[in-house]
Amino acid sequence: MSDTQQRVASSFAAQGLMQTLGAELVLVEDGEVHIALAFSGHLSQQHGFVHAGAITSIVDSACGYAALTKAPPGSEVVTAEFKINFLRPAAGDRFLAIGKVQNAGKSLAVCTGEVRAFKHGESAYKVIALMQATVANVAYATKK
């Protein structure tokens, strides 16, 4: 495992929300991160689809961690802003959030993300959400 992959994996493991959701880090490459989420009734909204908050959380994290792969050593990242479009309900057995860095500057990275829904027994997926995010590099701060 590369230093960058270890850096992302360690940070991901420390995120309580990703653990609460049951999200899994599945790919870390330079400028790209994938996070998987299995369907759970505990994450659903009133119509039985996965809640938009859960979907937003995994794609925001995918974009943030993609930006972290480009961030200078000794820094962390935080989301400065994002825009998300939901294209269809989050219906599926599992979901994959893909974050990609489109441009990484000295203090900001612009990322795009998409969330794919997969249904058991089907090889095709449906894109259910698209995100554009700005992620800021920040000086590393220790936990209190």
N, C-alpha and C positions, 0 to 999 in steps of 0.2 A: 504494500500500500504506500502510495506517495505521501509526502508531507502534506500536500494540499488535500488529498483524500482523507488523511487522518485528522487534519484541522477541521474539515467539514463534519466528519463523522463524530468527533468529540463534541462539537458544538450542538449538533443535532441530538445527540444522546442527552444533553443537558437541558433540552427544551421540554418542559412539563406538558405543554399543550400538545406537542406531537405525540408524546406518550399517551396522553389522555385520549386522543383521537384514534390511537392504534396505527398511526402512520409509520411507514418504513422507508428509509433511505435506500434506493436501489441502484443509483448510478451517480457517480461524481466524475466529471471530466472537466477539462479546462473550459470555463465559460458555459457549462451545461450541467444541470442537476435534475434528477428524476426522483419523485417521491410518490409512493403507492399508498393507497387507502382501500381497505376492504369495506364493503357495505356492512353497516350495523344499524339495527333498529334504534340504538341509543343515539345515533347521529341524524336521525330522520326528522323531517318536519311533519306537519299535520296531514299531508297528502301521501306520505310514505317514501318520498324522495330524500336523498341526503340533503341536509340543510345547507343553504348557501354559505353560511358561516364556516362550516367544515371545509367546503370546497375552496372558499377564498383563503382559508388558512394554509392549506397544503400548497396552493399555487404561489401565494405570497412567500412562503418558506422556500419553495423551489427557486423562485427568482432571487431571493436574498442569498441563498447558498451559492447560486451560480455567480452572483456578484462577488461573494467571498473568495471564490477561486481566482478572481482577478485583483483582489484587494492587496495592498502592500503588506508585507510581514509586520506583525505587531499591531495591526488594526483589526477592527471588527466592522460589521455593517449593520445599518438599521434602515428600514423602509422610510423614505421621505414622502412618497405618495404613490398611489396606484389607482388605476381605473380598471374595472372588470365588467365584462359583458357576459351575461348568461344567455347561451344560444338555445338551450332546451333544458328540461328538467334533468336533475342528476339521478337518472335511473340506470342501474347496473349493479353487477356483483362486485366490481372493483373499479378503481379509478386511478389514473396515472397523471400526476401534475409534472409538467416539463417546463423548467425555467431556463432561458437562454439569455446570455449577455449580448446585446446588440452593439453597445459601445461602452467602453470603460475608460473614464478619464481619471484625473488625479484625485478628485474628491467625490465624484458621482458615477454611477453606472446606470445605463438605461437597459432595461430587460423586458423581454416579452415572455409570456407564459401561456400555456394551454392546458386544459384538463380533458382527458379522454375517458370515456365510459366504456367498459367492456361487460358484455353479458355472457354468462356461462353457455358454452356450446357454440358461440359465434366467434369467428376469426376477425371480423371487422369491428371497428370501434367507432364511436361517435364523439366528435368534439363538442363538449357541453359548455365550456367557458374559455374566454380569452382575456388575458391581462396585459396591461402595460404598466411597468413600475419604474420608479426612480429610487435607487438605493444609494445611501450615503456611506462613505468610509468614515469611521470615527476612531479616535485613539482608544486603544484597549483600556477598559476600566475593570478593576477587580470587583468581584461580587461582595456585597455587604452582608 
